[in-house]
Amino acid sequence: MRKIQREEGDLDLDEYEDGLMEAIDKLEDDLMGVEMKLQDVLSAATSDFIERVRKTIEEMKNKTSTYIAQVAAEAEQFNTGLRTYAVAEADRFMEQFEKDDVNAEAYIEIGDNNELLDLMTDRDALISHLEASKENVDAKINDKDTEITKAIQEDWNAAMSRIQED
């Protein structure tokens, strides 16, 4: 047996080594337990984070849909008012035009803008032009809704990818 001389007495190195090995084994077991607890806590925190972000994304999508619906309603109201006003203005123009050619000349002096003159004298063309304008605005609103929803989803996918990498 190996022994070392100390002031308090002899120290058996094999017993000391065995004691250290037992202490190391206990520390390793304790460390493994701590690592497992940390992994559980991290997993729970990650799950909680993912759930919170999903709820936030759902709220963002709902708010976006609500906003887009409000914008569409405002656009619809604007188009209805514009159509009413444009038809009334076209009627007034035609009435003036039919009543007095001299005053109608003032209206016609729009320049070379025959399209505007055609719109003012052809009610069907005017309504068709207004409907095309309305459809264009509606398409732009829908495109913006799609763009926002897509951006939200792409950001979420990128965040999930980074989470899964770690």
N, CA, C and O of each residue as an XYZ file, in Angstrom:
664
protein
N       0.821     -1.175      0.000
C       0.000      0.000      0.000
C       0.867      1.242      0.000
O       1.918      1.312      0.638
N       0.393      2.185     -0.722
C       1.132      3.443     -0.746
C       0.615      4.303      0.387
O      -0.584      4.401      0.647
N       1.553      4.905      1.029
C       1.174      5.797      2.124
C       1.996      7.045      1.999
O       3.107      7.042      1.468
N       1.438      8.086      2.490
C       2.168      9.351      2.533
C       2.183      9.818      3.969
O       1.197      9.689      4.696
N       3.281     10.345      4.352
C       3.445     10.779      5.744
C       2.911     12.210      5.855
O       3.246     13.084      5.056
N       2.080     12.416      6.859
C       1.569     13.759      7.142
C       1.717     14.008      8.617
O       2.002     13.101      9.399
N       1.522     15.227      8.974
C       1.666     15.569     10.389
C       0.643     14.848     11.243
O       0.951     14.426     12.358
N      -0.600     14.700     10.723
C      -1.640     14.056     11.511
C      -1.506     12.537     11.494
O      -2.102     11.842     12.317
N      -0.738     12.046     10.576
C      -0.569     10.601     10.504
C      -0.417     10.172      9.065
O      -0.343     10.998      8.155
N      -0.372      8.884      8.876
C      -0.196      8.346      7.536
C      -1.501      8.440      6.746
O      -2.597      8.332      7.297
N      -1.345      8.644      5.439
C      -2.508      8.736      4.548
C      -2.381      7.631      3.521
O      -1.379      7.550      2.810
N      -3.378      6.791      3.441
C      -3.380      5.705      2.471
C      -3.844      6.292      1.128
O      -4.993      6.719      1.012
N      -2.980      6.319      0.129
C      -3.278      6.919     -1.174
C      -4.375      6.163     -1.907
O      -5.193      6.786     -2.585
N      -4.417      4.874     -1.796
C      -5.456      4.104     -2.478
C      -6.839      4.442     -1.923
O      -7.797      4.606     -2.679
N      -6.933      4.543     -0.610
C      -8.211      4.930      0.002
C      -8.579      6.356     -0.401
O      -9.739      6.662     -0.677
N      -7.591      7.196     -0.425
C      -7.826      8.599     -0.798
C      -8.303      8.660     -2.251
O      -9.245      9.388     -2.566
N      -7.658      7.903     -3.127
C      -8.045      7.871     -4.536
C      -9.450      7.308     -4.679
O     -10.249      7.835     -5.453
N      -9.760      6.256     -3.951
C     -11.111      5.689     -3.991
C     -12.144      6.717     -3.530
O     -13.222      6.840     -4.113
N     -11.799      7.441     -2.488
C     -12.697      8.487     -1.989
C     -12.909      9.581     -3.030
O     -14.027     10.061     -3.216
N     -11.842      9.968     -3.702
C     -11.954     10.981     -4.761
C     -12.779     10.457     -5.932
O     -13.598     11.194     -6.479
N     -12.584      9.220     -6.322
C     -13.330      8.637     -7.433
C     -14.831      8.579     -7.097
O     -15.676      8.855     -7.949
N     -15.144      8.222     -5.860
C     -16.546      8.213     -5.428
C     -17.126      9.627     -5.484
O     -18.264      9.829     -5.910
N     -16.323     10.600     -5.046
C     -16.785     11.994     -5.079
C     -16.985     12.456     -6.517
O     -17.948     13.159     -6.823
N     -16.070     12.057     -7.394
C     -16.186     12.433     -8.815
C     -17.439     11.784     -9.411
O     -18.192     12.439    -10.131
N     -17.662     10.507     -9.117
C     -18.852      9.820     -9.624
C     -20.130     10.509     -9.141
O     -21.074     10.681     -9.912
N     -20.158     10.899     -7.877
C     -21.323     11.586     -7.327
C     -21.522     12.934     -8.016
O     -22.646     13.312     -8.348
N     -20.408     13.659     -8.228
C     -20.507     14.957     -8.916
C     -20.992     14.778    -10.346
O     -21.795     15.573    -10.836
N     -20.508     13.738    -11.017
C     -20.965     13.476    -12.385
C     -22.460     13.160    -12.398
O     -23.192     13.650    -13.258
N     -22.914     12.345    -11.446
C     -24.341     12.032    -11.355
C     -25.152     13.297    -11.070
O     -26.199     13.526    -11.675
N     -24.654     14.108    -10.143
C     -25.341     15.365     -9.821
C     -25.377     16.285    -11.039
O     -26.397     16.913    -11.324
N     -24.254     16.357    -11.752
C     -24.179     17.203    -12.949
C     -25.152     16.707    -14.006
O     -25.836     17.506    -14.645
N     -25.219     15.407    -14.194
C     -26.147     14.833    -15.173
C     -27.587     15.182    -14.779
O     -28.405     15.518    -15.635
N     -27.888     15.100    -13.486
C     -29.224     15.474    -13.021
C     -29.526     16.936    -13.303
O     -30.629     17.273    -13.732
N     -28.558     17.800    -13.066
C     -28.739     19.233    -13.331
C     -28.927     19.455    -14.830
O     -29.794     20.234    -15.227
N     -28.134     18.788    -15.670
C     -28.267     18.927    -17.121
C     -29.650     18.486    -17.585
O     -30.257     19.131    -18.440
N     -30.143     17.394    -17.026
C     -31.471     16.903    -17.407
C     -32.552     17.897    -16.989
O     -33.495     18.144    -17.740
N     -32.414     18.465    -15.795
C     -33.380     19.471    -15.340
C     -33.315     20.712    -16.235
O     -34.348     21.272    -16.602
N     -32.100     21.136    -16.581
C     -31.945     22.293    -17.468
C     -32.565     22.016    -18.837
O     -33.213     22.886    -19.420
N     -32.363     20.816    -19.338
C     -32.943     20.447    -20.629
C     -34.467     20.481    -20.557
O     -35.125     20.963    -21.479
N     -35.025     19.970    -19.464
C     -36.482     20.001    -19.284
C     -36.997     21.435    -19.217
O     -38.004     21.772    -19.840
N     -36.295     22.279    -18.452
C     -36.701     23.678    -18.320
C     -36.583     24.387    -19.668
O     -37.470     25.151    -20.048
N     -35.497     24.135    -20.387
C     -35.300     24.752    -21.707
C     -36.386     24.294    -22.671
O     -36.932     25.099    -23.425
N     -36.692     23.028    -22.648
C     -37.734     22.497    -23.517
C     -39.090     23.132    -23.196
O     -39.837     23.517    -24.096
N     -39.394     23.235    -21.907
C     -40.665     23.861    -21.499
C     -40.696     25.330    -21.897
O     -41.720     25.822    -22.373
N     -39.585     26.035    -21.706
C     -39.522     27.459    -22.063
C     -39.663     27.632    -23.571
O     -40.344     28.548    -24.033
N     -39.022     26.757    -24.335
C     -39.122     26.834    -25.793
C     -40.551     26.572    -26.247
O     -41.071     27.280    -27.109
N     -41.184     25.560    -25.669
C     -42.586     25.265    -26.013
C     -43.495     26.437    -25.667
O     -44.380     26.795    -26.443
N     -43.274     27.027    -24.506
C     -44.066     28.192    -24.083
C     -43.845     29.359    -25.047
O     -44.790     30.043    -25.439
N     -42.589     29.572    -25.418
C     -42.266     30.659    -26.357
C     -42.958     30.429    -27.696
O     -43.563     31.344    -28.253
N     -42.868     29.215    -28.204
C     -43.480     28.896    -29.494
C     -44.994     29.114    -29.425
O     -45.582     29.672    -30.352
N     -45.609     28.687    -28.359
C     -47.058     28.869    -28.214
C     -47.429     30.350    -28.146
O     -48.409     30.784    -28.752
N     -46.639     31.113    -27.406
C     -46.918     32.559    -27.306
C     -46.759     33.240    -28.663
O     -47.564     34.096    -29.030
N     -45.729     32.862    -29.402
C     -45.519     33.463    -30.720
C     -46.645     33.062    -31.660
O     -47.124     33.884    -32.442
N     -47.072     31.806    -31.592
C     -48.200     31.374    -32.436
C     -49.453     32.198    -32.139
O     -50.170     32.604    -33.054
N     -49.707     32.437    -30.865
C     -50.869     33.255    -30.496
C     -50.705     34.684    -31.009
O     -51.655     35.289    -31.508
N     -49.491     35.215    -30.879
C     -49.223     36.570    -31.365
C     -49.410     36.645    -32.876
O     -49.990     37.602    -33.389
N     -48.920     35.635    -33.583
C     -49.081     35.603    -35.044
C     -50.554     35.520    -35.404
O     -51.007     36.192    -36.331
N     -51.299     34.707    -34.685
C     -52.734     34.596    -34.948
C     -53.423     35.943    -34.713
O     -54.290     36.343    -35.490
N     -53.037     36.639    -33.641
C     -53.590     37.971    -33.377
C     -53.206     38.942    -34.492
O     -54.022     39.758    -34.922
N     -51.951     38.847    -34.958
C     -51.510     39.728    -36.043
C     -52.326     39.465    -37.311
O     -52.742     40.397    -37.998
N     -52.547     38.197    -37.607
C     -53.337     37.850    -38.795
C     -54.769     38.354    -38.643
O     -55.342     38.889    -39.592
N     -55.350     38.186    -37.455
C     -56.716     38.671    -37.227
C     -56.795     40.187    -37.358
O     -57.713     40.721    -37.981
N     -55.815     40.877    -36.759
C     -55.817     42.343    -36.853
C     -55.597     42.796    -38.290
O     -56.198     43.774    -38.735
N     -54.738     42.090    -39.013
C     -54.508     42.422    -40.420
C     -55.785     42.225    -41.214
O     -56.150     43.075    -42.026
N     -56.468     41.107    -40.985
C     -57.733     40.843    -41.693
C     -58.772     41.903    -41.376
O     -59.487     42.370    -42.262
N     -58.850     42.282    -40.105
C     -59.790     43.328    -39.697
C     -59.454     44.646    -40.390
O     -60.334     45.339    -40.900
N     -58.153     44.979    -40.396
C     -57.718     46.229    -41.032
C     -58.016     46.205    -42.528
O     -58.527     47.181    -43.079
N     -57.700     45.095    -43.181
C     -57.934     44.981    -44.625
C     -59.432     45.093    -44.912
O     -59.830     45.724    -45.891
N     -60.256     44.487    -44.068
C     -61.704     44.586    -44.248
C     -62.176     46.034    -44.097
O     -63.051     46.490    -44.833
N     -61.584     46.753    -43.131
C     -61.945     48.156    -42.945
C     -61.503     49.000    -44.147
O     -62.242     49.870    -44.609
N     -60.310     48.738    -44.638
C     -59.824     49.466    -45.818
C     -60.719     49.170    -47.011
O     -61.079     50.076    -47.762
N     -61.079     47.900    -47.188
C     -61.964     47.524    -48.301
C     -63.323     48.208    -48.170
O     -63.893     48.654    -49.166
N     -63.841     48.292    -46.951
C     -65.130     48.965    -46.734
C     -65.021     50.458    -47.063
O     -65.916     51.033    -47.682
N     -63.919     51.072    -46.644
C     -63.710     52.497    -46.966
C     -63.581     52.688    -48.476
O     -64.123     53.642    -49.035
N     -62.862     51.778    -49.133
C     -62.709     51.863    -50.586
C     -64.064     51.703    -51.272
O     -64.372     52.400    -52.239
N     -64.862     50.778    -50.758
C     -66.200     50.565    -51.318
C     -67.057     51.822    -51.149
O     -67.753     52.236    -52.076
N     -67.002     52.417    -49.974
C     -67.761     53.641    -49.716
C     -67.280     54.768    -50.639
O     -68.088     55.512    -51.196
N     -65.967     54.884    -50.792
C     -65.411     55.908    -51.678
C     -65.879     55.676    -53.117
O     -66.303     56.612    -53.795
N     -65.799     54.425    -53.578
C     -66.194     54.121    -54.957
C     -67.678     54.370    -55.193
O     -68.074     54.826    -56.265
N     -68.492     54.069    -54.194
C     -69.920     54.345    -54.318
C     -70.168     55.848    -54.446
O     -70.940     56.291    -55.296
N     -69.507     56.618    -53.596
C     -69.637     58.076    -53.667
C     -69.096     58.630    -54.970
O     -69.701     59.518    -55.570
N     -67.963     58.114    -55.409
C     -67.370     58.570    -56.669
C     -68.293     58.257    -57.836
O     -68.483     59.087    -58.725
N     -68.857     57.074    -57.832
C     -69.763     56.695    -58.916
C     -70.984     57.616    -58.934
O     -71.399     58.089    -59.993
N     -71.551     57.863    -57.763
C     -72.720     58.744    -57.673
C     -72.377     60.136    -58.202
O     -73.110     60.711    -59.007
N     -71.251     60.661    -57.734
C     -70.837     61.998    -58.151
C     -70.503     62.029    -59.644
O     -70.905     62.955    -60.347
N     -69.769     61.021    -60.133
C     -69.356     61.002    -61.543
C     -70.563     60.905    -62.466
O     -70.616     61.589    -63.489
N     -71.528     60.067    -62.119
C     -72.731     59.939    -62.945
C     -73.525     61.250    -62.923
O     -74.026     61.696    -63.955
N     -73.636     61.861    -61.745
C     -74.348     63.151    -61.657
C     -73.620     64.219    -62.468
O     -74.256     65.023    -63.148
N     -72.307     64.229    -62.402
C     -71.519     65.212    -63.166
C     -71.654     64.957    -64.662
O     -71.761     65.902    -65.443
N     -71.651     63.691    -65.066
C     -71.825     63.360    -66.487
C     -73.212     63.771    -66.963
O     -73.367     64.280    -68.074
N     -74.216     63.551    -66.128
C     -75.581     63.972    -66.487
C     -75.655     65.489    -66.624
O     -76.261     66.010    -67.560
N     -75.037     66.183    -65.687
C     -75.032     67.652    -65.739
C     -74.299     68.133    -66.995
O     -74.737     69.070    -67.662
N     -73.193     67.485    -67.300
C     -72.421     67.846    -68.488
C     -73.264     67.638    -69.750
O     -73.319     68.512    -70.615
N     -73.919     66.475    -69.848
C     -74.725     66.186    -71.043
C     -75.906     67.148    -71.151
O     -76.268     67.581    -72.245
N     -76.498     67.475    -70.015
C     -77.607     68.426    -70.027
C     -77.130     69.780    -70.543
O     -77.795     70.403    -71.371
N     -75.996     70.228    -70.061
C     -75.430     71.503    -70.500
C     -75.024     71.428    -71.968
O     -75.235     72.366    -72.737
N     -74.446     70.304    -72.334
C     -73.982     70.109    -73.705
C     -75.156     70.149    -74.686
O     -75.059     70.771    -75.744
N     -76.250     69.496    -74.341
C     -77.421     69.461    -75.216
C     -78.162     70.794    -75.241
O     -78.791     71.139    -76.242
N     -78.088     71.547    -74.137
C     -78.802     72.817    -74.026
C     -78.121     73.921    -74.823
O     -78.796     74.719    -75.472
N     -76.805     73.975    -74.782
C     -76.110     75.131    -75.344
C     -74.732     74.714    -75.815
O     -73.859     74.417    -74.999
N     -74.527     74.689    -77.128
C     -73.237     74.278    -77.685
C     -72.107     75.223    -77.309
O     -70.965     74.784    -77.174
N     -72.390     76.497    -77.139
C     -71.330     77.458    -76.828
C     -70.735     77.158    -75.454
O     -69.512     77.111    -75.317
N     -71.572     76.952    -74.432
C     -71.056     76.612    -73.113
C     -70.420     75.226    -73.095
O     -69.487     74.963    -72.337
N     -70.943     74.350    -73.942
C     -70.372     73.006    -74.020
C     -68.943     73.085    -74.529
O     -68.099     72.266    -74.166
N     -68.671     74.098    -75.390
C     -67.306     74.268    -75.893
C     -66.323     74.451    -74.741
O     -65.188     73.979    -74.818
N     -66.745     75.132    -73.673
C     -65.864     75.327    -72.516
C     -65.519     73.978    -71.888
O     -64.394     73.766    -71.434
N     -66.484     73.079    -71.866
C     -66.211     71.741    -71.344
C     -65.288     70.967    -72.270
O     -64.409     70.233    -71.819
N     -65.498     71.138    -73.569
C     -64.728     70.380    -74.548
C     -63.271     70.857    -74.593
O     -62.385     70.109    -75.007
N     -63.029     72.082    -74.175
C     -61.661     72.599    -74.193
C     -60.811     71.950    -73.102
O     -60.122     72.630    -72.342
N     -60.875     70.678    -73.046
C     -60.101     69.884    -72.103
C     -58.737     69.599    -72.712
O     -57.837     69.089    -72.044
N     -58.602     69.927    -73.956
C     -57.370     69.623    -74.667
C     -57.631     68.447    -75.579
O     -58.729     68.277    -76.109
N     -56.617     67.651    -75.751
C     -56.740     66.488    -76.632
C     -57.195     65.247    -75.866
O     -56.984     64.122    -76.320
N     -57.809     65.448    -74.725
C     -58.204     64.337    -73.885
C     -59.585     63.838    -74.302
O     -60.582     64.100    -73.629
N     -59.629     63.107    -75.433
C     -60.899     62.593    -75.948
C     -61.472     61.513    -75.041
O     -62.686     61.313    -75.011
N     -60.617     60.815    -74.302
C     -61.103     59.773    -73.394
C     -62.008     60.366    -72.317
O     -63.037     59.783    -71.977
N     -61.626     61.518    -71.786
C     -62.451     62.165    -70.770
C     -63.780     62.595    -71.374
O     -64.830     62.428    -70.753
N     -63.740     63.145    -72.577
C     -64.973     63.549    -73.260
C     -65.860     62.333    -73.504
O     -67.075     62.394    -73.315
N     -65.239     61.215    -73.929
C     -66.010     59.982    -74.140
C     -66.660     59.517    -72.842
O     -67.820     59.104    -72.835
N     -65.912     59.585    -71.750
C     -66.468     59.169    -70.463
C     -67.640     60.045    -70.047
O     -68.628     59.551    -69.504
N     -67.533     61.330    -70.299
C     -68.592     62.248    -69.887
C     -69.831     62.140    -70.771
O     -70.929     62.497    -70.344
N     -69.666     61.656    -71.986
C     -70.821     61.575    -72.885
C     -71.384     60.165    -73.021
O     -72.465     59.988    -73.584
N     -70.672     59.159    -72.514
C     -71.130     57.766    -72.610
C     -71.208     57.179    -71.187
O     -70.201     56.801    -70.589
N     -72.428     57.121    -70.684
C     -72.628     56.670    -69.298
C     -72.119     55.244    -69.085
O     -71.516     54.959    -68.051
N     -72.350     54.352    -70.035
C     -71.884     52.969    -69.893
C     -70.353     52.915    -69.811
O     -69.797     52.153    -69.020
N     -69.688     53.715    -70.619
C     -68.216     53.755    -70.591
C     -67.732     54.303    -69.243
O     -66.753     53.818    -68.676
N     -68.436     55.317    -68.748
C     -68.074     55.898    -67.452
C     -68.213     54.856    -66.344
O     -67.301     54.685    -65.535
N     -69.344     54.166    -66.306
C     -69.569     53.153    -65.279
C     -68.567     52.015    -65.418
O     -68.065     51.504    -64.418
N     -68.279     51.621    -66.635
C     -67.296     50.563    -66.876
C     -65.908     50.989    -66.377
O     -65.187     50.192    -65.775
N     -65.549     52.225    -66.627
C     -64.247     52.752    -66.172
C     -64.186     52.794    -64.638
O     -63.172     52.436    -64.040
N     -65.270     53.229    -64.021
C     -65.323     53.274    -62.553
C     -65.243     51.866    -61.951
O     -64.577     51.663    -60.936
N     -65.916     50.901    -62.571
C     -65.866     49.517    -62.086
C     -64.450     48.949    -62.227
O     -63.968     48.250    -61.336
N     -63.792     49.250    -63.341
C     -62.414     48.777    -63.535
C     -61.492     49.394    -62.483
O     -60.599     48.729    -61.958
N     -61.717     50.658    -62.187
C     -60.915     51.335    -61.153
C     -61.147     50.683    -59.795
O     -60.202     50.459    -59.038
N     -62.399     50.380    -59.490
C     -62.744     49.730    -58.218
C     -62.087     48.351    -58.132
O     -61.521     48.001    -57.097
N     -62.157     47.580    -59.193
C     -61.541     46.250    -59.208
C     -60.029     46.345    -59.031
O     -59.428     45.497    -58.371
N     -59.416     47.361    -59.610
C     -57.974     47.567    -59.462
C     -57.613     47.857    -58.006
O     -56.645     47.309    -57.477
N     -58.386     48.711    -57.373
C     -58.143     49.031    -55.958
C     -58.350     47.784    -55.100
O     -57.554     47.509    -54.203
N     -59.417     47.031    -55.372
C     -59.676     45.798    -54.617
C     -58.524     44.808    -54.775
O     -58.118     44.166    -53.806
N     -58.009     44.687    -55.970
C     -56.888     43.768    -56.221
C     -55.645     44.215    -55.447
O     -54.925     43.383    -54.893
N     -55.395     45.518    -55.410
C     -54.243     46.027    -54.665
C     -54.398     45.776    -53.167
O     -53.427     45.442    -52.487
N     -55.608     45.934    -52.657
C     -55.868     45.667    -51.237
C     -55.616     44.187    -50.945
O     -54.959     43.852    -49.958
N     -56.128     43.309    -51.790
C     -55.922     41.869    -51.595
C     -54.453     41.486    -51.713
O     -53.966     40.637    -50.966
N     -53.750     42.112    -52.651
C     -52.315     41.848    -52.802
C     -51.558     42.251    -51.540
O     -50.650     41.543    -51.104
N     -51.926     43.369    -50.966
C     -51.261     43.831    -49.741
C     -51.560     42.883    -48.588
O     -50.675     42.596    -47.782
N     -52.784     42.396    -48.498
C     -53.145     41.425    -47.465
C     -52.296     40.163    -47.610
O     -51.757     39.652    -46.629
N     -52.184     39.670    -48.829
C     -51.366     38.479    -49.098
C     -49.910     38.731    -48.752
O     -49.260     37.872    -48.157
N     -49.392     39.886    -49.113
C     -47.992     40.239    -48.835
C     -47.720     40.275    -47.322
O     -46.703     39.760    -46.858
N     -48.618     40.876    -46.577
C     -48.440     40.970    -45.115
C     -48.493     39.575    -44.490
O     -47.636     39.223    -43.680
N     -49.490     38.790    -44.864
C     -49.638     37.440    -44.317
C     -48.418     36.586    -44.654
O     -47.929     35.830    -43.814
N     -47.939     36.711    -45.873
C     -46.758     35.945    -46.303
C     -45.524     36.367    -45.513
O     -44.739     35.515    -45.098
N     -45.343     37.659    -45.300
C     -44.185     38.159    -44.548
C     -44.216     37.657    -43.099
O     -43.186     37.272    -42.546
N     -45.395     37.666    -42.499
C     -45.529     37.162    -41.130
C     -45.128     35.688    -41.081
O     -44.383     35.269    -40.195
N     -45.625     34.910    -42.035
C     -45.333     33.475    -42.045
C     -43.853     33.210    -42.319
O     -43.262     32.319    -41.708
N     -43.251     33.971    -43.229
C     -41.823     33.784    -43.528
C     -40.961     34.117    -42.311
O     -39.997     33.408    -42.022
N     -41.298     35.184    -41.602
C     -40.558     35.533    -40.384
C     -40.673     34.424    -39.346
O     -39.694     34.074    -38.687
N     -41.874     33.876    -39.206
C     -42.080     32.803    -38.234
C     -41.286     31.556    -38.632
O     -40.655     30.916    -37.790
N     -41.327     31.221    -39.918
C     -40.572     30.050    -40.379
C     -39.077     30.218    -40.140
O     -38.400     29.267    -39.749
N     -38.564     31.411    -40.369
C     -37.131     31.688    -40.124
C     -36.818     31.568    -38.642
O     -35.782     31.015    -38.273
N     -37.691     32.075    -37.792
C     -37.463     31.992    -36.343
C     -37.497     30.530    -35.897
O     -36.652     30.112    -35.105
N     -38.442     29.760    -36.382
C     -38.529     28.340    -36.023
C     -37.298     27.581    -36.503
O     -36.816     26.682    -35.813
N     -36.795     27.926    -37.654
C     -35.592     27.286    -38.172
C     -34.402     27.545    -37.256
O     -33.612     26.643    -36.976
N     -34.284     28.791    -36.792
C     -33.196     29.130    -35.864
C     -33.368     28.419    -34.527
O     -32.381     27.985    -33.934
N     -34.584     28.295    -34.049
C     -34.853     27.607    -32.782
C     -34.477     26.128    -32.913
O     -33.854     25.561    -32.015
N     -34.848     25.522    -34.005
C     -34.591     24.099    -34.196
C     -33.104     23.803    -34.404
O     -32.639     22.703    -34.104
N     -32.355     24.795    -34.924
C     -30.916     24.609    -35.078
C     -30.227     24.516    -33.723
O     -29.258     23.775    -33.554
N     -30.733     25.268    -32.773
C     -30.123     25.286    -31.436
C     -30.668     24.154    -30.662
O     -30.300     23.964    -29.503
